């Protein structure tokens, strides 16, 4: 199965002014504001302080990284200020004995490669365990060779298959 975890919220995610209420996803930013909700975004800082729905997502992310055979990082530059993400990645990979590949999908892979090489061993890049794809998300998931790379063979059903994947989208 494919698990999609969006770790920093989104401009169309909102929380009510009361704490510990559920995160809601709206069609647009305007709908969030029209319903008196607060947009939910977490900046890439060294110390993530949050409660509620995102805590559960981050806990699921550590578990997913621990169990994943393939990880796709999509559109995330891995900024040096996001120490918490580095912790999350380290915590999950510490327990992972099944990881075969990490795909990094971004339109600026050189920047991502530099930032990722500061937290991952260079031999993982050299041996092809970590590969960089200089394209947008749609280009990655619509490419036949790339779909085969992640064990998805049907263009009509791009997520059909049996491998355990985790996709982290920022």
Order of alpha helices (4+ residues) and beta strands (2+ residues): beta-beta-beta-alpha-beta-alpha-beta-alpha-beta-alpha-alpha-beta-alpha-alpha-beta
